[in-house]
Amino acid sequence: RPEAALDREVYFCHPARIEPMVRAVITDLKAGVRDSEDVWMMKNGRPTLVRYMAVRDADGSYVGTMEAVQDLSFAEKHFREM
């Protein structure tokens, strides 16, 4: 994320059209409904995986969410060469 995203609520670091999905995922992570959620998409013409993961303390209590964005172009190339 760009530096401008610092100190902003995570919901507002995403396009408005996906804010409801992000809110739903984080609500489920907080509630323990799930521990992670994968969102597959094409971003700027590249296959991309966005993974949301619950971060929990030693007692299993929710302390936050980690969002990881990975460009999967390397994998697409690998499968084409098989």
PDB file of N, CA, C and O in Angstrom, chain B, residues numbered from 101:
ATOM      1  N   ARG B 101       0.840  -1.179   0.000  1.00  0.00           N
ATOM      2  CA  ARG B 101       0.000   0.000   0.000  1.00  0.00           C
ATOM      3  C   ARG B 101       0.890   1.250   0.000  1.00  0.00           C
ATOM      4  O   ARG B 101       2.020   1.216   0.489  1.00  0.00           O
ATOM      5  N   PRO B 102       0.386   2.317  -0.536  1.00  0.00           N
ATOM      6  CA  PRO B 102       1.186   3.548  -0.524  1.00  0.00           C
ATOM      7  C   PRO B 102       1.281   4.118   0.890  1.00  0.00           C
ATOM      8  O   PRO B 102       0.476   3.785   1.760  1.00  0.00           O
ATOM      9  N   GLU B 103       2.257   4.965   1.101  1.00  0.00           N
ATOM     10  CA  GLU B 103       2.467   5.569   2.414  1.00  0.00           C
ATOM     11  C   GLU B 103       1.223   6.328   2.890  1.00  0.00           C
ATOM     12  O   GLU B 103       0.977   6.421   4.093  1.00  0.00           O
ATOM     13  N   ALA B 104       0.445   6.864   1.959  1.00  0.00           N
ATOM     14  CA  ALA B 104      -0.771   7.604   2.310  1.00  0.00           C
ATOM     15  C   ALA B 104      -1.791   6.724   3.036  1.00  0.00           C
ATOM     16  O   ALA B 104      -2.711   7.245   3.667  1.00  0.00           O
ATOM     17  N   ALA B 105      -1.642   5.402   2.955  1.00  0.00           N
ATOM     18  CA  ALA B 105      -2.576   4.489   3.616  1.00  0.00           C
ATOM     19  C   ALA B 105      -2.309   4.372   5.119  1.00  0.00           C
ATOM     20  O   ALA B 105      -3.161   3.886   5.863  1.00  0.00           O
ATOM     21  N   LEU B 106      -1.148   4.808   5.561  1.00  0.00           N
ATOM     22  CA  LEU B 106      -0.823   4.729   6.990  1.00  0.00           C
ATOM     23  C   LEU B 106      -1.816   5.545   7.808  1.00  0.00           C
ATOM     24  O   LEU B 106      -2.229   6.634   7.410  1.00  0.00           O
ATOM     25  N   ASP B 107      -2.185   5.000   8.943  1.00  0.00           N
ATOM     26  CA  ASP B 107      -3.110   5.639   9.884  1.00  0.00           C
ATOM     27  C   ASP B 107      -4.542   5.762   9.372  1.00  0.00           C
ATOM     28  O   ASP B 107      -5.354   6.461   9.978  1.00  0.00           O
ATOM     29  N   ARG B 108      -4.861   5.101   8.277  1.00  0.00           N
ATOM     30  CA  ARG B 108      -6.243   5.087   7.781  1.00  0.00           C
ATOM     31  C   ARG B 108      -6.875   3.764   8.171  1.00  0.00           C
ATOM     32  O   ARG B 108      -6.185   2.750   8.277  1.00  0.00           O
ATOM     33  N   GLU B 109      -8.193   3.768   8.385  1.00  0.00           N
ATOM     34  CA  GLU B 109      -8.878   2.498   8.615  1.00  0.00           C
ATOM     35  C   GLU B 109      -8.706   1.640   7.374  1.00  0.00           C
ATOM     36  O   GLU B 109      -8.755   2.142   6.251  1.00  0.00           O
ATOM     37  N   VAL B 110      -8.507   0.358   7.577  1.00  0.00           N
ATOM     38  CA  VAL B 110      -8.246  -0.559   6.467  1.00  0.00           C
ATOM     39  C   VAL B 110      -9.351  -0.508   5.417  1.00  0.00           C
ATOM     40  O   VAL B 110      -9.082  -0.666   4.226  1.00  0.00           O
ATOM     41  N   TYR B 111     -10.576  -0.292   5.844  1.00  0.00           N
ATOM     42  CA  TYR B 111     -11.696  -0.286   4.900  1.00  0.00           C
ATOM     43  C   TYR B 111     -11.543   0.812   3.850  1.00  0.00           C
ATOM     44  O   TYR B 111     -11.983   0.661   2.710  1.00  0.00           O
ATOM     45  N   PHE B 112     -10.919   1.909   4.247  1.00  0.00           N
ATOM     46  CA  PHE B 112     -10.795   3.051   3.344  1.00  0.00           C
ATOM     47  C   PHE B 112      -9.529   2.999   2.496  1.00  0.00           C
ATOM     48  O   PHE B 112      -9.236   3.935   1.752  1.00  0.00           O
ATOM     49  N   CYS B 113      -8.782   1.905   2.608  1.00  0.00           N
ATOM     50  CA  CYS B 113      -7.606   1.686   1.767  1.00  0.00           C
ATOM     51  C   CYS B 113      -7.976   0.867   0.533  1.00  0.00           C
ATOM     52  O   CYS B 113      -7.117   0.548  -0.290  1.00  0.00           O
ATOM     53  N   HIS B 114      -9.247   0.531   0.412  1.00  0.00           N
ATOM     54  CA  HIS B 114      -9.746  -0.276  -0.695  1.00  0.00           C
ATOM     55  C   HIS B 114     -10.749   0.539  -1.499  1.00  0.00           C
ATOM     56  O   HIS B 114     -11.328   1.500  -0.992  1.00  0.00           O
ATOM     57  N   PRO B 115     -10.951   0.154  -2.755  1.00  0.00           N
ATOM     58  CA  PRO B 115     -11.985   0.836  -3.543  1.00  0.00           C
ATOM     59  C   PRO B 115     -13.352   0.699  -2.863  1.00  0.00           C
ATOM     60  O   PRO B 115     -13.654  -0.330  -2.258  1.00  0.00           O
ATOM     61  N   ALA B 116     -14.166   1.741  -2.969  1.00  0.00           N
ATOM     62  CA  ALA B 116     -15.476   1.759  -2.305  1.00  0.00           C
ATOM     63  C   ALA B 116     -16.336   0.560  -2.687  1.00  0.00           C
ATOM     64  O   ALA B 116     -17.114   0.076  -1.864  1.00  0.00           O
ATOM     65  N   ARG B 117     -16.210   0.075  -3.914  1.00  0.00           N
ATOM     66  CA  ARG B 117     -17.059  -1.027  -4.369  1.00  0.00           C
ATOM     67  C   ARG B 117     -16.766  -2.342  -3.656  1.00  0.00           C
ATOM     68  O   ARG B 117     -17.629  -3.218  -3.600  1.00  0.00           O
ATOM     69  N   ILE B 118     -15.546  -2.494  -3.103  1.00  0.00           N
ATOM     70  CA  ILE B 118     -15.247  -3.747  -2.390  1.00  0.00           C
ATOM     71  C   ILE B 118     -15.229  -3.576  -0.876  1.00  0.00           C
ATOM     72  O   ILE B 118     -15.009  -4.542  -0.147  1.00  0.00           O
ATOM     73  N   GLU B 119     -15.458  -2.364  -0.403  1.00  0.00           N
ATOM     74  CA  GLU B 119     -15.474  -2.132   1.041  1.00  0.00           C
ATOM     75  C   GLU B 119     -16.428  -3.075   1.775  1.00  0.00           C
ATOM     76  O   GLU B 119     -16.049  -3.602   2.820  1.00  0.00           O
ATOM     77  N   PRO B 120     -17.657  -3.317   1.278  1.00  0.00           N
ATOM     78  CA  PRO B 120     -18.541  -4.255   1.988  1.00  0.00           C
ATOM     79  C   PRO B 120     -17.952  -5.661   2.112  1.00  0.00           C
ATOM     80  O   PRO B 120     -18.127  -6.308   3.144  1.00  0.00           O
ATOM     81  N   MET B 121     -17.260  -6.143   1.083  1.00  0.00           N
ATOM     82  CA  MET B 121     -16.642  -7.464   1.141  1.00  0.00           C
ATOM     83  C   MET B 121     -15.529  -7.480   2.190  1.00  0.00           C
ATOM     84  O   MET B 121     -15.418  -8.433   2.961  1.00  0.00           O
ATOM     85  N   VAL B 122     -14.713  -6.438   2.222  1.00  0.00           N
ATOM     86  CA  VAL B 122     -13.622  -6.370   3.201  1.00  0.00           C
ATOM     87  C   VAL B 122     -14.208  -6.340   4.613  1.00  0.00           C
ATOM     88  O   VAL B 122     -13.707  -7.024   5.506  1.00  0.00           O
ATOM     89  N   ARG B 123     -15.251  -5.564   4.817  1.00  0.00           N
ATOM     90  CA  ARG B 123     -15.897  -5.507   6.138  1.00  0.00           C
ATOM     91  C   ARG B 123     -16.433  -6.882   6.546  1.00  0.00           C
ATOM     92  O   ARG B 123     -16.271  -7.291   7.695  1.00  0.00           O
ATOM     93  N   ALA B 124     -17.064  -7.590   5.620  1.00  0.00           N
ATOM     94  CA  ALA B 124     -17.618  -8.914   5.921  1.00  0.00           C
ATOM     95  C   ALA B 124     -16.514  -9.903   6.278  1.00  0.00           C
ATOM     96  O   ALA B 124     -16.657 -10.674   7.226  1.00  0.00           O
ATOM     97  N   VAL B 125     -15.421  -9.886   5.530  1.00  0.00           N
ATOM     98  CA  VAL B 125     -14.306 -10.799   5.805  1.00  0.00           C
ATOM     99  C   VAL B 125     -13.726 -10.513   7.186  1.00  0.00           C
ATOM    100  O   VAL B 125     -13.521 -11.438   7.972  1.00  0.00           O
ATOM    101  N   ILE B 126     -13.460  -9.249   7.490  1.00  0.00           N
ATOM    102  CA  ILE B 126     -12.859  -8.911   8.780  1.00  0.00           C
ATOM    103  C   ILE B 126     -13.820  -9.221   9.926  1.00  0.00           C
ATOM    104  O   ILE B 126     -13.384  -9.655  10.992  1.00  0.00           O
ATOM    105  N   THR B 127     -15.097  -9.009   9.728  1.00  0.00           N
ATOM    106  CA  THR B 127     -16.091  -9.369  10.748  1.00  0.00           C
ATOM    107  C   THR B 127     -16.019 -10.863  11.053  1.00  0.00           C
ATOM    108  O   THR B 127     -16.037 -11.267  12.216  1.00  0.00           O
ATOM    109  N   ASP B 128     -15.938 -11.685   9.998  1.00  0.00           N
ATOM    110  CA  ASP B 128     -15.844 -13.140  10.195  1.00  0.00           C
ATOM    111  C   ASP B 128     -14.536 -13.529  10.877  1.00  0.00           C
ATOM    112  O   ASP B 128     -14.531 -14.418  11.729  1.00  0.00           O
ATOM    113  N   LEU B 129     -13.435 -12.885  10.521  1.00  0.00           N
ATOM    114  CA  LEU B 129     -12.148 -13.185  11.151  1.00  0.00           C
ATOM    115  C   LEU B 129     -12.205 -12.847  12.640  1.00  0.00           C
ATOM    116  O   LEU B 129     -11.753 -13.632  13.473  1.00  0.00           O
ATOM    117  N   LYS B 130     -12.757 -11.687  12.974  1.00  0.00           N
ATOM    118  CA  LYS B 130     -12.880 -11.281  14.380  1.00  0.00           C
ATOM    119  C   LYS B 130     -13.739 -12.261  15.169  1.00  0.00           C
ATOM    120  O   LYS B 130     -13.424 -12.589  16.313  1.00  0.00           O
ATOM    121  N   ALA B 131     -14.827 -12.727  14.557  1.00  0.00           N
ATOM    122  CA  ALA B 131     -15.772 -13.616  15.234  1.00  0.00           C
ATOM    123  C   ALA B 131     -15.288 -15.060  15.302  1.00  0.00           C
ATOM    124  O   ALA B 131     -15.893 -15.881  15.991  1.00  0.00           O
ATOM    125  N   GLY B 132     -14.212 -15.378  14.602  1.00  0.00           N
ATOM    126  CA  GLY B 132     -13.713 -16.748  14.604  1.00  0.00           C
ATOM    127  C   GLY B 132     -14.443 -17.657  13.637  1.00  0.00           C
ATOM    128  O   GLY B 132     -14.264 -18.874  13.681  1.00  0.00           O
ATOM    129  N   VAL B 133     -15.267 -17.088  12.757  1.00  0.00           N
ATOM    130  CA  VAL B 133     -15.978 -17.882  11.753  1.00  0.00           C
ATOM    131  C   VAL B 133     -14.977 -18.545  10.814  1.00  0.00           C
ATOM    132  O   VAL B 133     -15.188 -19.665  10.350  1.00  0.00           O
ATOM    133  N   ARG B 134     -13.898 -17.845  10.546  1.00  0.00           N
ATOM    134  CA  ARG B 134     -12.811 -18.395   9.724  1.00  0.00           C
ATOM    135  C   ARG B 134     -11.500 -17.753  10.154  1.00  0.00           C
ATOM    136  O   ARG B 134     -11.494 -16.718  10.821  1.00  0.00           O
ATOM    137  N   ASP B 135     -10.401 -18.370   9.771  1.00  0.00           N
ATOM    138  CA  ASP B 135      -9.079 -17.844  10.102  1.00  0.00           C
ATOM    139  C   ASP B 135      -8.418 -17.135   8.934  1.00  0.00           C
ATOM    140  O   ASP B 135      -7.468 -16.374   9.120  1.00  0.00           O
ATOM    141  N   SER B 136      -8.924 -17.384   7.715  1.00  0.00           N
ATOM    142  CA  SER B 136      -8.353 -16.713   6.545  1.00  0.00           C
ATOM    143  C   SER B 136      -9.383 -16.702   5.420  1.00  0.00           C
ATOM    144  O   SER B 136     -10.359 -17.452   5.434  1.00  0.00           O
ATOM    145  N   GLU B 137      -9.138 -15.845   4.466  1.00  0.00           N
ATOM    146  CA  GLU B 137      -9.991 -15.761   3.277  1.00  0.00           C
ATOM    147  C   GLU B 137      -9.102 -15.378   2.108  1.00  0.00           C
ATOM    148  O   GLU B 137      -8.337 -14.417   2.189  1.00  0.00           O
ATOM    149  N   ASP B 138      -9.204 -16.130   1.023  1.00  0.00           N
ATOM    150  CA  ASP B 138      -8.442 -15.850  -0.195  1.00  0.00           C
ATOM    151  C   ASP B 138      -9.356 -15.226  -1.231  1.00  0.00           C
ATOM    152  O   ASP B 138     -10.475 -15.688  -1.453  1.00  0.00           O
ATOM    153  N   VAL B 139      -8.869 -14.176  -1.857  1.00  0.00           N
ATOM    154  CA  VAL B 139      -9.591 -13.506  -2.935  1.00  0.00           C
ATOM    155  C   VAL B 139      -8.684 -13.516  -4.152  1.00  0.00           C
ATOM    156  O   VAL B 139      -7.600 -12.933  -4.135  1.00  0.00           O
ATOM    157  N   TRP B 140      -9.132 -14.179  -5.206  1.00  0.00           N
ATOM    158  CA  TRP B 140      -8.372 -14.290  -6.450  1.00  0.00           C
ATOM    159  C   TRP B 140      -8.920 -13.262  -7.436  1.00  0.00           C
ATOM    160  O   TRP B 140     -10.135 -13.115  -7.570  1.00  0.00           O
ATOM    161  N   MET B 141      -8.037 -12.560  -8.119  1.00  0.00           N
ATOM    162  CA  MET B 141      -8.485 -11.547  -9.071  1.00  0.00           C
ATOM    163  C   MET B 141      -7.407 -11.264 -10.109  1.00  0.00           C
ATOM    164  O   MET B 141      -6.248 -11.653  -9.966  1.00  0.00           O
ATOM    165  N   MET B 142      -7.829 -10.582 -11.142  1.00  0.00           N
ATOM    166  CA  MET B 142      -6.882 -10.025 -12.100  1.00  0.00           C
ATOM    167  C   MET B 142      -6.721  -8.559 -11.712  1.00  0.00           C
ATOM    168  O   MET B 142      -7.703  -7.821 -11.640  1.00  0.00           O
ATOM    169  N   LYS B 143      -5.501  -8.144 -11.465  1.00  0.00           N
ATOM    170  CA  LYS B 143      -5.221  -6.760 -11.082  1.00  0.00           C
ATOM    171  C   LYS B 143      -4.187  -6.207 -12.045  1.00  0.00           C
ATOM    172  O   LYS B 143      -3.070  -6.715 -12.132  1.00  0.00           O
ATOM    173  N   ASN B 144      -4.561  -5.182 -12.756  1.00  0.00           N
ATOM    174  CA  ASN B 144      -3.685  -4.604 -13.775  1.00  0.00           C
ATOM    175  C   ASN B 144      -3.237  -5.663 -14.783  1.00  0.00           C
ATOM    176  O   ASN B 144      -2.092  -5.665 -15.233  1.00  0.00           O
ATOM    177  N   GLY B 145      -4.165  -6.566 -15.130  1.00  0.00           N
ATOM    178  CA  GLY B 145      -3.878  -7.608 -16.109  1.00  0.00           C
ATOM    179  C   GLY B 145      -3.021  -8.746 -15.595  1.00  0.00           C
ATOM    180  O   GLY B 145      -2.551  -9.566 -16.383  1.00  0.00           O
ATOM    181  N   ARG B 146      -2.809  -8.813 -14.287  1.00  0.00           N
ATOM    182  CA  ARG B 146      -1.960  -9.857 -13.710  1.00  0.00           C
ATOM    183  C   ARG B 146      -2.766 -10.673 -12.696  1.00  0.00           C
ATOM    184  O   ARG B 146      -3.549 -10.114 -11.928  1.00  0.00           O
ATOM    185  N   PRO B 147      -2.574 -11.996 -12.695  1.00  0.00           N
ATOM    186  CA  PRO B 147      -3.266 -12.819 -11.694  1.00  0.00           C
ATOM    187  C   PRO B 147      -2.727 -12.480 -10.303  1.00  0.00           C
ATOM    188  O   PRO B 147      -1.517 -12.447 -10.080  1.00  0.00           O
ATOM    189  N   THR B 148      -3.649 -12.231  -9.377  1.00  0.00           N
ATOM    190  CA  THR B 148      -3.269 -11.754  -8.051  1.00  0.00           C
ATOM    191  C   THR B 148      -4.061 -12.489  -6.983  1.00  0.00           C
ATOM    192  O   THR B 148      -5.253 -12.750  -7.148  1.00  0.00           O
ATOM    193  N   LEU B 149      -3.394 -12.820  -5.892  1.00  0.00           N
ATOM    194  CA  LEU B 149      -4.036 -13.415  -4.729  1.00  0.00           C
ATOM    195  C   LEU B 149      -3.975 -12.411  -3.589  1.00  0.00           C
ATOM    196  O   LEU B 149      -2.899 -11.927  -3.240  1.00  0.00           O
ATOM    197  N   VAL B 150      -5.127 -12.098  -3.011  1.00  0.00           N
ATOM    198  CA  VAL B 150      -5.194 -11.280  -1.800  1.00  0.00           C
ATOM    199  C   VAL B 150      -5.652 -12.212  -0.686  1.00  0.00           C
ATOM    200  O   VAL B 150      -6.728 -12.805  -0.767  1.00  0.00           O
ATOM    201  N   ARG B 151      -4.842 -12.339   0.341  1.00  0.00           N
ATOM    202  CA  ARG B 151      -5.163 -13.245   1.458  1.00  0.00           C
ATOM    203  C   ARG B 151      -5.318 -12.414   2.733  1.00  0.00           C
ATOM    204  O   ARG B 151      -4.423 -11.664   3.121  1.00  0.00           O
ATOM    205  N   TYR B 152      -6.472 -12.569   3.366  1.00  0.00           N
ATOM    206  CA  TYR B 152      -6.744 -11.935   4.657  1.00  0.00           C
ATOM    207  C   TYR B 152      -6.581 -13.015   5.723  1.00  0.00           C
ATOM    208  O   TYR B 152      -7.161 -14.095   5.606  1.00  0.00           O
ATOM    209  N   MET B 153      -5.797 -12.732   6.758  1.00  0.00           N
ATOM    210  CA  MET B 153      -5.533 -13.720   7.807  1.00  0.00           C
ATOM    211  C   MET B 153      -5.777 -13.109   9.180  1.00  0.00           C
ATOM    212  O   MET B 153      -5.328 -11.999   9.465  1.00  0.00           O
ATOM    213  N   ALA B 154      -6.486 -13.835  10.019  1.00  0.00           N
ATOM    214  CA  ALA B 154      -6.681 -13.394  11.397  1.00  0.00           C
ATOM    215  C   ALA B 154      -5.357 -13.536  12.141  1.00  0.00           C
ATOM    216  O   ALA B 154      -4.653 -14.535  11.990  1.00  0.00           O
ATOM    217  N   VAL B 155      -5.030 -12.543  12.930  1.00  0.00           N
ATOM    218  CA  VAL B 155      -3.869 -12.599  13.816  1.00  0.00           C
ATOM    219  C   VAL B 155      -4.436 -12.763  15.221  1.00  0.00           C
ATOM    220  O   VAL B 155      -5.244 -11.955  15.681  1.00  0.00           O
ATOM    221  N   ARG B 156      -4.000 -13.815  15.886  1.00  0.00           N
ATOM    222  CA  ARG B 156      -4.519 -14.120  17.220  1.00  0.00           C
ATOM    223  C   ARG B 156      -3.364 -14.237  18.216  1.00  0.00           C
ATOM    224  O   ARG B 156      -2.250 -14.609  17.848  1.00  0.00           O
ATOM    225  N   ASP B 157      -3.640 -13.919  19.466  1.00  0.00           N
ATOM    226  CA  ASP B 157      -2.613 -14.037  20.499  1.00  0.00           C
ATOM    227  C   ASP B 157      -2.520 -15.489  20.968  1.00  0.00           C
ATOM    228  O   ASP B 157      -3.206 -16.364  20.439  1.00  0.00           O
ATOM    229  N   ALA B 158      -1.677 -15.735  21.955  1.00  0.00           N
ATOM    230  CA  ALA B 158      -1.450 -17.100  22.441  1.00  0.00           C
ATOM    231  C   ALA B 158      -2.720 -17.744  22.986  1.00  0.00           C
ATOM    232  O   ALA B 158      -2.834 -18.969  23.007  1.00  0.00           O
ATOM    233  N   ASP B 159      -3.671 -16.928  23.425  1.00  0.00           N
ATOM    234  CA  ASP B 159      -4.931 -17.454  23.947  1.00  0.00           C
ATOM    235  C   ASP B 159      -5.983 -17.632  22.861  1.00  0.00           C
ATOM    236  O   ASP B 159      -7.096 -18.079  23.137  1.00  0.00           O
ATOM    237  N   GLY B 160      -5.632 -17.283  21.624  1.00  0.00           N
ATOM    238  CA  GLY B 160      -6.578 -17.422  20.518  1.00  0.00           C
ATOM    239  C   GLY B 160      -7.486 -16.221  20.326  1.00  0.00           C
ATOM    240  O   GLY B 160      -8.404 -16.261  19.507  1.00  0.00           O
ATOM    241  N   SER B 161      -7.240 -15.151  21.076  1.00  0.00           N
ATOM    242  CA  SER B 161      -8.054 -13.942  20.938  1.00  0.00           C
ATOM    243  C   SER B 161      -7.604 -13.143  19.722  1.00  0.00           C
ATOM    244  O   SER B 161      -6.409 -13.016  19.456  1.00  0.00           O
ATOM    245  N   TYR B 162      -8.558 -12.616  19.003  1.00  0.00           N
ATOM    246  CA  TYR B 162      -8.281 -11.829  17.806  1.00  0.00           C
ATOM    247  C   TYR B 162      -7.571 -10.530  18.182  1.00  0.00           C
ATOM    248  O   TYR B 162      -8.006  -9.816  19.086  1.00  0.00           O
ATOM    249  N   VAL B 163      -6.473 -10.228  17.481  1.00  0.00           N
ATOM    250  CA  VAL B 163      -5.762  -8.967  17.723  1.00  0.00           C
ATOM    251  C   VAL B 163      -5.663  -8.107  16.461  1.00  0.00           C
ATOM    252  O   VAL B 163      -5.311  -6.931  16.541  1.00  0.00           O
ATOM    253  N   GLY B 164      -5.971  -8.688  15.300  1.00  0.00           N
ATOM    254  CA  GLY B 164      -5.919  -7.903  14.074  1.00  0.00           C
ATOM    255  C   GLY B 164      -6.011  -8.780  12.844  1.00  0.00           C
ATOM    256  O   GLY B 164      -6.172  -9.997  12.927  1.00  0.00           O
ATOM    257  N   THR B 165      -5.903  -8.127  11.705  1.00  0.00           N
ATOM    258  CA  THR B 165      -5.953  -8.810  10.419  1.00  0.00           C
ATOM    259  C   THR B 165      -4.713  -8.456   9.611  1.00  0.00           C
ATOM    260  O   THR B 165      -4.297  -7.299   9.563  1.00  0.00           O
ATOM    261  N   MET B 166      -4.139  -9.453   8.986  1.00  0.00           N
ATOM    262  CA  MET B 166      -3.034  -9.223   8.063  1.00  0.00           C
ATOM    263  C   MET B 166      -3.558  -9.434   6.647  1.00  0.00           C
ATOM    264  O   MET B 166      -4.215 -10.434   6.361  1.00  0.00           O
ATOM    265  N   GLU B 167      -3.266  -8.497   5.778  1.00  0.00           N
ATOM    266  CA  GLU B 167      -3.645  -8.610   4.372  1.00  0.00           C
ATOM    267  C   GLU B 167      -2.361  -8.728   3.558  1.00  0.00           C
ATOM    268  O   GLU B 167      -1.481  -7.871   3.641  1.00  0.00           O
ATOM    269  N   ALA B 168      -2.263  -9.789   2.777  1.00  0.00           N
ATOM    270  CA  ALA B 168      -1.093  -9.998   1.920  1.00  0.00           C
ATOM    271  C   ALA B 168      -1.555 -10.043   0.469  1.00  0.00           C
ATOM    272  O   ALA B 168      -2.519 -10.735   0.140  1.00  0.00           O
ATOM    273  N   VAL B 169      -0.868  -9.308  -0.394  1.00  0.00           N
ATOM    274  CA  VAL B 169      -1.196  -9.252  -1.814  1.00  0.00           C
ATOM    275  C   VAL B 169      -0.017  -9.832  -2.572  1.00  0.00           C
ATOM    276  O   VAL B 169       1.116  -9.377  -2.415  1.00  0.00           O
ATOM    277  N   GLN B 170      -0.285 -10.846  -3.401  1.00  0.00           N
ATOM    278  CA  GLN B 170       0.790 -11.514  -4.128  1.00  0.00           C
ATOM    279  C   GLN B 170       0.481 -11.572  -5.608  1.00  0.00           C
ATOM    280  O   GLN B 170      -0.576 -12.055  -6.015  1.00  0.00           O
ATOM    281  N   ASP B 171       1.412 -11.077  -6.415  1.00  0.00           N
ATOM    282  CA  ASP B 171       1.340 -11.180  -7.871  1.00  0.00           C
ATOM    283  C   ASP B 171       1.699 -12.625  -8.223  1.00  0.00           C
ATOM    284  O   ASP B 171       2.780 -13.100  -7.875  1.00  0.00           O
ATOM    285  N   LEU B 172       0.797 -13.317  -8.909  1.00  0.00           N
ATOM    286  CA  LEU B 172       1.019 -14.728  -9.230  1.00  0.00           C
ATOM    287  C   LEU B 172       1.451 -14.949 -10.679  1.00  0.00           C
ATOM    288  O   LEU B 172       1.345 -16.059 -11.202  1.00  0.00           O
ATOM    289  N   SER B 173       1.931 -13.901 -11.317  1.00  0.00           N
ATOM    290  CA  SER B 173       2.380 -14.038 -12.701  1.00  0.00           C
ATOM    291  C   SER B 173       3.443 -15.119 -12.842  1.00  0.00           C
ATOM    292  O   SER B 173       3.484 -15.823 -13.851  1.00  0.00           O
ATOM    293  N   PHE B 174       4.298 -15.253 -11.842  1.00  0.00           N
ATOM    294  CA  PHE B 174       5.361 -16.255 -11.909  1.00  0.00           C
ATOM    295  C   PHE B 174       4.769 -17.662 -12.021  1.00  0.00           C
ATOM    296  O   PHE B 174       5.320 -18.512 -12.721  1.00  0.00           O
ATOM    297  N   ALA B 175       3.657 -17.910 -11.338  1.00  0.00           N
ATOM    298  CA  ALA B 175       3.033 -19.233 -11.373  1.00  0.00           C
ATOM    299  C   ALA B 175       2.357 -19.474 -12.718  1.00  0.00           C
ATOM    300  O   ALA B 175       2.423 -20.574 -13.267  1.00  0.00           O
ATOM    301  N   GLU B 176       1.711 -18.443 -13.241  1.00  0.00           N
ATOM    302  CA  GLU B 176       1.052 -18.560 -14.540  1.00  0.00           C
ATOM    303  C   GLU B 176       2.082 -18.948 -15.605  1.00  0.00           C
ATOM    304  O   GLU B 176       1.822 -19.813 -16.442  1.00  0.00           O
ATOM    305  N   LYS B 177       3.237 -18.310 -15.569  1.00  0.00           N
ATOM    306  CA  LYS B 177       4.304 -18.609 -16.519  1.00  0.00           C
ATOM    307  C   LYS B 177       4.768 -20.057 -16.340  1.00  0.00           C
ATOM    308  O   LYS B 177       5.011 -20.762 -17.320  1.00  0.00           O
ATOM    309  N   HIS B 178       4.887 -20.489 -15.104  1.00  0.00           N
ATOM    310  CA  HIS B 178       5.335 -21.855 -14.817  1.00  0.00           C
ATOM    311  C   HIS B 178       4.393 -22.879 -15.456  1.00  0.00           C
ATOM    312  O   HIS B 178       4.847 -23.834 -16.086  1.00  0.00           O
ATOM    313  N   PHE B 179       3.083 -22.679 -15.294  1.00  0.00           N
ATOM    314  CA  PHE B 179       2.122 -23.637 -15.821  1.00  0.00           C
ATOM    315  C   PHE B 179       2.064 -23.621 -17.340  1.00  0.00           C
ATOM    316  O   PHE B 179       1.774 -24.647 -17.955  1.00  0.00           O
ATOM    317  N   ARG B 180       2.328 -22.494 -17.946  1.00  0.00           N
ATOM    318  CA  ARG B 180       2.366 -22.440 -19.425  1.00  0.00           C
ATOM    319  C   ARG B 180       3.540 -23.230 -19.973  1.00  0.00           C
ATOM    320  O   ARG B 180       3.463 -23.775 -21.074  1.00  0.00           O
ATOM    321  N   GLU B 181       4.634 -23.297 -19.209  1.00  0.00           N
ATOM    322  CA  GLU B 181       5.841 -23.970 -19.678  1.00  0.00           C
ATOM    323  C   GLU B 181       5.811 -25.463 -19.420  1.00  0.00           C
ATOM    324  O   GLU B 181       6.734 -26.169 -19.825  1.00  0.00           O
ATOM    325  N   MET B 182       4.784 -25.963 -18.760  1.00  0.00           N
ATOM    326  CA  MET B 182       4.721 -27.408 -18.450  1.00  0.00           C
ATOM    327  C   MET B 182       4.319 -28.201 -19.666  1.00  0.00           C
ATOM    328  O   MET B 182       4.214 -29.425 -19.597  1.00  0.00           O
TER     329      MET B 182
END
